[in-house]
């Protein structure tokens, strides 16, 4: 090796593909871990399903609801579920909580279509559900693909009915139609964002009229649908008023590529970080510092509401930890947060060479290069960003390098191209040291997103090392 090459190797931050240096043993671990993740995705497509699945995993690993514990001691494992849509988990550490805690926070919600309060209508001999999209989507991507229906209907008598139609191979699926090219000349003259209007995202659900020949009865296809729903679920049309029903892609999560190096699935933003954080927590015991995991809701629409990260429910959970470890006193919660550290576990936009013009290559994240940190997010002049301190970035770098974990630091696209945000700023506002630390994704917010299995496993190792170091 020449002197110049040796100097370059020592001084340059060379970006290399992690697959090139992964041992056969590590590759086997990566693929095995990815299999568990794929099962997790296929079992939970909505935030309610993710929380229910995560609760089962936690209880199988010795976690108990905090409501069952009068006192907490080092090593105890507890969780709290907020209205079936958010979850907080903790393992009590050897050190006092007053000296700070270590938090990893992901979110369980993903972009989707929600049914409107009065969704069912008939037109032209066809029955439809009207929807209202949730989160940032490209509306045209949601037409002409198989869709499934998930959610709950709460009746006034207290009964709650769980709905899941379109996932089993024997279930019917649903779709949103689009114009044939032969008649779409006017549509194709529109800007891409206006090609499909929000009010046109109507789910096709049936076409058979109710069976009798009574010509005086109108909307017989709608009647037939309601009759089928009444026979199966015991509901009437008014029960949609108190429902939370989501329309999501009926695609299964699958390994992708001839080399099976990637995962294609709906909802990887941010279920990929839910899984890696959750499984990392399941594999730590007796941490020095109390370890906390957040699976939040409503991130895709600003983290508002009582299950979003902006609510005070998380503060209440930490206060309960302080109460049950016997530490609590006035103003202690604020002091705990000021001494705490967090990884905001959310995904990043992976570099896509087909659309390279929106990225700045030196500051983009690449699939297969490991966990990605975003020192800041936001838009344009870092508007709305949580900008991590250099000292904290160095601390996380030390953990990663000491544990031989591949990582990269990136931005979400070119400076004036767009931007985005996470829950990081909400926790930073409490005084916590926070940095976004997640996984690069291709086709983010699309019905089918792509990630690297190597990055998935890198995130798991990162979150585990963060809690253990």
Secondary structure, DSSP 4 states (H G I P E B T S, - for coil): --HHHHHHHHHS-----GGGT--HHHHHHHHHHHHHHHHHHHH-SSHHHHHHHHHHHHHHTT-EEGGG-S---TT-EEEEEETTTEEEEEE--SS-GGG--EEEEEE----EEEEEEEEEEEETTEEEEEEEEESS--GGGGSSS-EEEEEEEE-TTS-EEEEEESSSTTS--BB-----GGG-TTGGGS-GGGSS-GGG-EEEEE-PPPSS--TT---HHHHHHHHHHHHHH---GGGGGGEEEEEEE-PPPEEESTT--EEEETTHHHHHHHHHHHHHHHT--S-SS-EEEEEEB-GGGTS-STTBTTSSHHHHHHHHHHHHTT---TTHHHHHHHT-EEEE---EEB--GGGGGGS-GGG-B-TTS-EEEES--EETTTBT-----HHHHHHHHHHHHHTT--EEE--SSSTTT-EE--SHHHHHTTT-EEEEEE-EEBSTTSSSEEEEHHHHHHHHHHHHHHHH-
